[in-house]
Amino acid sequence: MNNRFFFLCLLTISLSSCHKDDNKNYLQYVNMFAGTAYPKVNVEEFRGSTYIYGGQVIPAVTYPFGMTQWTLQTQSSEREGMAPFYSGKIRFQGFRATHWLNGSCNKDYGSFTIFPTDLNNYRFLPNQRETMFMYNTQTSTPAYMSVLAPEQNVMTEVTATKRCAMFKISWLDSKLPSVIFDVNSDEGKGFIKIDVEENEIYGYNPVYVGEDECKESAGIAGFFVIKYSKKLKDYGMYSGMSYSSGETVRQNSKDIGAYITFDLQEEDAVKLKVGTSCTSIENARANLEVEIPDWDFNNVKRNLELTWNNVLGKIDIESDTKEDVTIFYTSLYRCLLQPRLYSDVNGEYRGFGKDTSVYIAKDFDYYGDFAAKNTYKAQMPLLSLIVPDEYCSMVKSLIVKAEQGGGLPLYNFCNNYTKDVSGD
């Protein structure tokens, strides 16, 4: 009886704390850069890969549990144990559309990178073109980030929706205002195409699981469709050290990508709308058409700010120090990044466990990237209290994974089982 009374008291306290102060800006207490420092020690060889131990988290601009997250990139590879971004580095390589599992030693997958620049030097590879950058930790939030690249004289702003993102790029003084797009396929299996008539760039980065010669297709890919708002002056493709003006397609090779250069008037800004999908290019385009139908950057930003403020405000705390409040809401933000939304606006998603069939999630959203062995004791019970609708979809997602794959996954990643952690 005493245990039951204690449990009821604890539950009452928990639920009573789940209310929001409508006049409070909870986003101001999220420090997206906490835990992103590049580790100085504890680098060791493990399974033939260099594992780097540290916070292993990124400053992700994203919707809660968003399909694709948007982060600064200081490392170009998708290899295991290497997060896309580490603070303390003074040069960056662009903005990555990432599926990095925060706090993990896994690999990124299905990613691509966007790099606004002045293309005077025609350097395309990330480690050759990387440039100094400046950002404000006080104004960077899960809903918005602005970054200045002073050597390129370009300011980039980014915000997001559930499956898409929007960029606003302003060149302060540029002769060749350009954007480079990288297909980050370490296996050299990517594809990218410019459709000049449709003002569109699209492509994919296929996902592989396993190690080295044992790698095999995961049955999914990172598909993307990018729309741009201004007329082009030039465009082309690059592979490694070479580029070709006027070319529109590259595929099945390492270090490939596209570039576009704009014909701008003074003080013009370029906007990019980016749709993503784990199912198909067509679905990435449909996601974009539904989630960002126009070119109103401020509206997308405002909606995401409201969304984050509402979900963070499900728990309102008080403290004598701002540091304590910042620690709490930064941690809560990290709890709302995964599991990851996989289904598209039409409900479609690829089957689990290398099942490439396309299914439709009816009356729920399909989620992936469950680090269940690490989260079942604390994060998932927390989500059941503050985001019960999403939590219900996550539970249904685990059930269909068991049906499609043959067993309940304990730790699933890239929409597949992981051999290192098995059992249910």
Buried (B, 14 or more C-beta within 10 A) or exposed (E): EEEEEEEEEEEEEBEEEEEBEEEEEBBBBBBBBBBBEBEEEEEEEEEEBEBBEBBBBBBBBBBBBBBBBBBBBBBBEBEBBBBBBBBEBEEBBBBBBBBBBBBBBBBBBBBBBBBBBBBEEBBBBBEEBBBEBEBEEEEBBBBBBBBBBEEBBBBBBBBBBBBBBBBBBBBEEBEBBBBBBBBBBBBEBBBBBBEEEEBBBBBBBBBBBEEEEEEEBBBBBBBBBBBBBBEBEBBBBBBEEEBEEEBBEBBEBBBBBBBBBBEBEEEBBBBBBBBBBBBBBBBBBBBBBBBBEEBEBEEBBBBBBEBBBEBBBBBEEEEEEEEEBBBBBBEBBBBBBBBBBBBBBBBBBBBBBBBEEEBEBEEBBBBBBBBBEEBEEEBBEBBBBBBEEBBBBBEBBBEBBBEBBEEBBBBBBBBBBBEEBEEE
